[in-house]
Amino acid sequence: MIKIWGTEASRAMRPIWTAEEMGIDYELVMMPFPPRMFMKEYLDINMLGTIPYLIDGEVKMTESVAMSQYLVEKYGPTDLRVMPDEPDYPAYLNWLFHSDATLTFPQTVVLRYKLQEPGVADAAVEGYSRWFVSRCKLLETTLNDREYLCSNRFTIADICVSYAFVVAESLGIEQAFKPNIKRYTDMLFEREAFKRSKSYKFEEK
Ligand SMILES: N[C@@H](CCC(=O)N[C@@H](CS)C(=O)NCC(=O)O)C(=O)O
């Protein structure tokens, strides 16, 4: 049985949303944020303390985008995956990496200094918010002539990239919602599997 550890509205939404779209059975453990402070025993499971964490038998994973990729490759076939013989395969790989290495990376700094340690580095909040907005350029331009990022259909590239705008919304980075990005995220966030992935919360026993 696949088991995913997550916290509310975290990167765990990527594998959870993927699993929900595919209808895969999985067990979900929702934790308080950040678990390294409020659920210290989590460090015995994932020594990094980061979210999400996935196990599947002997498989142990700490990267949310890789988890989505693993699920579609291991538990497909599914249209969520772009195959190597499709023309958009290189773009698909690029968007998967772009989603975390380029888009959510600057947001991590904003989240830390805006919400977790306010007042310590206000200039970083301002600078990294602007940096994130300028990094939305490729997505906004790409969406000029398409509804989905790859192969004219909904794929995990859309799941992984659009998650950055769940974060942008919660961080109040409104300038990121350029017209195409707004249309795109409004459409994706209407999906039932997205709504379910966002609804899971930690409940104190
Ligand atoms: N590249 C990793 C990053 C994981 C990560 O940093 N997750 C954040 C939550 S979205 C986290 O764990 N923050 C709390 C912490 O670092 O203690 C992934 O995509 O899964």
The ligand as a Tripos MOL2 file, in Angstrom:
@<TRIPOS>MOLECULE
LIG
   20    19     1     0     0
SMALL
NO_CHARGES

@<TRIPOS>ATOM
      1 N1         11.9260   19.5920   -3.2290 N.3       1 LIG1
      2 C1         11.1410   19.0330   -2.1590 C.3       1 LIG1
      3 C2         10.9270   20.1070   -1.1270 C.3       1 LIG1
      4 C3         10.2210   19.6400    0.0950 C.3       1 LIG1
      5 C4          9.9350   20.8150    1.0270 C.2       1 LIG1
      6 O1         10.8170   21.6510    1.2930 O.2       1 LIG1
      7 N2          8.7010   20.8860    1.5200 N.am      1 LIG1
      8 C5          8.3130   21.9590    2.4150 C.3       1 LIG1
      9 C6          6.7930   22.0080    2.5180 C.3       1 LIG1
     10 S1          6.0010   22.3660    0.9970 S.3       1 LIG1
     11 C7          8.8230   21.6470    3.7990 C.2       1 LIG1
     12 O2          9.1090   20.5090    4.0890 O.2       1 LIG1
     13 N3          8.9090   22.6610    4.6790 N.am      1 LIG1
     14 C8          9.1310   22.4750    6.0890 C.3       1 LIG1
     15 C9         10.5300   22.2530    6.5110 C.2       1 LIG1
     16 O3         11.4700   22.3820    5.7100 O.co2     1 LIG1
     17 O4         10.6790   21.9410    7.6980 O.co2     1 LIG1
     18 C10         9.8160   18.5080   -2.7220 C.2       1 LIG1
     19 O5          9.4040   18.9570   -3.7830 O.co2     1 LIG1
     20 O6          9.1820   17.6390   -2.1130 O.co2     1 LIG1
@<TRIPOS>BOND
     1     1     2 1
     2     2     3 1
     3     2    18 1
     4     3     4 1
     5     4     5 1
     6     5     6 2
     7     5     7 1
     8     7     8 1
     9     8     9 1
    10     8    11 1
    11     9    10 1
    12    11    12 2
    13    11    13 1
    14    13    14 1
    15    14    15 1
    16    15    16 2
    17    15    17 1
    18    18    19 2
    19    18    20 1
@<TRIPOS>SUBSTRUCTURE
     1 LIG1         1 GROUP 0 **** ****
